[in-house]
Amino acid sequence: MLALADELRSRGAGLRVLNLGGGDVDTATPMGSMLFTIMAALAQMEHEIKRERVMDSINKRREAGKDLGGRPRRVTESQIRSAVRLVEGGEPAAQVARDLGMSRATFYRRSRALTNQHGAT
């Protein structure tokens, strides 16, 4: 927002925000520019605090071994293992992935993750 206000100012225009905290803010005036800068700084601070809280929550859930949410997987690990055996037996990976209802890239990513998971245990 500050970059936008500076760009407008450099072009000889101003930004007028109506109804910001009960009054108008006109960035063409020194007082309006100061208020706009303060509001932008507060918005940035609030965004960073929110992001910090989300990351903290994700890290705590990850450390506790809890589910992080997201879309539930339609294809199970058992189905991926069976599909990998089909590919190893000569079936085209693209066809096997299509039969599972996923892209070839997703099939490769899931099979690699499964291999890494079982290789680490």
Kinemage of the C-alpha trace (Angstrom):
@kinemage 1
@onewidth
@group {chain A} dominant
@subgroup {mainchain}
@vectorlist {calphas} color= white
{ca met a 1} P 0.000 0.000 0.000
{ca leu a 2} L 2.862 2.354 0.763
{ca ala a 3} L 4.408 1.660 -2.640
{ca leu a 4} L 1.061 2.438 -4.260
{ca ala a 5} L 0.786 5.716 -2.351
{ca asp a 6} L 4.367 6.644 -3.366
{ca glu a 7} L 3.676 5.780 -7.007
{ca leu a 8} L 0.560 7.934 -7.015
{ca arg a 9} L 2.441 10.794 -5.328
{ca ser a 10} L 5.233 10.591 -7.930
{ca arg a 11} L 2.614 10.946 -10.673
{ca gly a 12} L 1.121 13.985 -8.998
{ca ala a 13} L -1.954 12.177 -7.695
{ca gly a 14} L -3.071 11.336 -4.212
{ca leu a 15} L -5.019 8.554 -2.597
{ca arg a 16} L -8.089 9.457 -0.631
{ca val a 17} L -9.447 6.786 1.688
{ca leu a 18} L -13.006 7.390 2.777
{ca asn a 19} L -14.230 6.268 6.176
{ca leu a 20} L -10.935 5.076 7.656
{ca gly a 21} L -11.395 5.232 11.388
{ca gly a 22} L -14.276 7.663 11.136
{ca gly a 23} L -12.670 10.199 8.815
{ca asp a 24} L -11.126 10.733 5.427
{ca val a 25} L -7.426 10.146 4.835
{ca asp a 26} L -5.882 12.036 1.927
{ca thr a 27} L -2.304 10.988 1.174
{ca ala a 28} L -1.724 14.276 -0.643
{ca thr a 29} L -1.588 16.008 2.754
{ca pro a 30} L 1.194 15.462 5.319
{ca met a 31} L -1.274 14.397 8.036
{ca gly a 32} L -3.097 12.010 5.696
{ca ser a 33} L 0.186 10.548 4.517
{ca met a 34} L 1.260 9.949 8.119
{ca leu a 35} L -2.057 8.297 9.049
{ca phe a 36} L -1.935 6.100 5.956
{ca thr a 37} L 1.641 5.051 6.785
{ca ile a 38} L 0.669 4.185 10.353
{ca met a 39} L -2.344 2.174 9.204
{ca ala a 40} L -0.219 0.289 6.660
{ca ala a 41} L 2.412 -0.472 9.323
{ca leu a 42} L -0.258 -1.761 11.710
{ca ala a 43} L -1.741 -3.948 8.982
{ca gln a 44} L 1.707 -5.381 8.203
{ca met a 45} L 2.357 -6.054 11.894
{ca glu a 46} L -1.009 -7.790 12.270
{ca his a 47} L -0.281 -9.936 9.205
{ca glu a 48} L 3.124 -10.965 10.576
{ca ile a 49} L 1.670 -11.787 14.014
{ca lys a 50} L -1.030 -13.911 12.410
{ca arg a 51} L 1.528 -15.721 10.252
{ca glu a 52} L 3.718 -16.356 13.306
{ca arg a 53} L 0.768 -17.850 15.199
{ca val a 54} L -0.151 -20.120 12.302
{ca met a 55} L 3.426 -21.354 11.893
{ca asp a 56} L 3.701 -21.938 15.654
{ca ser a 57} L 0.483 -23.962 15.612
{ca ile a 58} L 1.659 -26.019 12.634
{ca asn a 59} L 4.999 -26.752 14.307
{ca lys a 60} L 3.308 -27.783 17.578
{ca arg a 61} L 0.882 -30.098 15.745
{ca arg a 62} L 3.732 -31.567 13.701
{ca glu a 63} L 5.848 -32.187 16.838
{ca ala a 64} L 2.866 -33.841 18.541
{ca gly a 65} L 2.353 -36.069 15.510
{ca lys a 66} L -1.132 -34.694 14.881
{ca asp a 67} L -2.855 -34.312 11.545
{ca leu a 68} L -2.190 -30.988 9.829
{ca gly a 69} L -5.476 -31.061 7.964
{ca gly a 70} L -5.671 -30.708 4.232
{ca arg a 71} L -7.627 -32.677 1.719
{ca pro a 72} L -8.117 -36.329 2.660
{ca arg a 73} L -6.387 -38.773 0.371
{ca arg a 74} L -8.656 -40.847 -1.824
{ca val a 75} L -5.945 -43.356 -2.723
{ca thr a 76} L -4.564 -45.433 0.130
{ca glu a 77} L -0.952 -46.480 0.688
{ca ser a 78} L -1.960 -50.065 -0.071
{ca gln a 79} L -3.295 -48.997 -3.476
{ca ile a 80} L -0.056 -47.121 -4.180
{ca arg a 81} L 2.006 -50.189 -3.242
{ca ser a 82} L -0.096 -52.350 -5.587
{ca ala a 83} L 0.282 -49.768 -8.355
{ca val a 84} L 4.059 -49.701 -7.882
{ca arg a 85} L 4.127 -53.487 -8.285
{ca leu a 86} L 2.148 -53.120 -11.531
{ca val a 87} L 4.635 -50.576 -12.869
{ca glu a 88} L 7.549 -52.778 -11.830
{ca gly a 89} L 5.811 -55.607 -13.716
{ca gly a 90} L 5.834 -53.602 -16.934
{ca glu a 91} L 2.566 -51.627 -16.899
{ca pro a 92} L 2.919 -48.018 -18.095
{ca ala a 93} L 3.048 -45.626 -15.136
{ca ala a 94} L 0.773 -43.154 -16.918
{ca gln a 95} L -1.947 -45.791 -17.337
{ca val a 96} L -1.646 -47.033 -13.751
{ca ala a 97} L -1.866 -43.464 -12.454
{ca arg a 98} L -4.863 -42.747 -14.687
{ca asp a 99} L -6.611 -45.880 -13.356
{ca leu a 100} L -6.051 -44.590 -9.814
{ca gly a 101} L -7.509 -41.210 -10.777
{ca met a 102} L -4.331 -39.203 -10.291
{ca ser a 103} L -1.657 -37.650 -12.421
{ca arg a 104} L 1.563 -39.466 -13.201
{ca ala a 105} L 3.492 -36.857 -11.198
{ca thr a 106} L 1.274 -37.415 -8.153
{ca phe a 107} L 1.700 -41.170 -8.503
{ca tyr a 108} L 5.492 -40.815 -8.608
{ca arg a 109} L 5.481 -38.399 -5.646
{ca arg a 110} L 3.270 -40.673 -3.529
{ca ser a 111} L 5.260 -43.797 -4.391
{ca arg a 112} L 8.546 -42.013 -3.627
{ca ala a 113} L 7.155 -40.783 -0.287
{ca leu a 114} L 5.998 -44.292 0.546
{ca thr a 115} L 9.423 -45.698 -0.306
{ca asn a 116} L 11.157 -43.032 1.799
{ca gln a 117} L 8.770 -43.606 4.682
{ca his a 118} L 9.368 -47.344 4.762
{ca gly a 119} L 13.091 -46.930 4.113
{ca ala a 120} L 13.382 -44.695 7.213
{ca thr a 121} L 11.568 -47.153 9.485
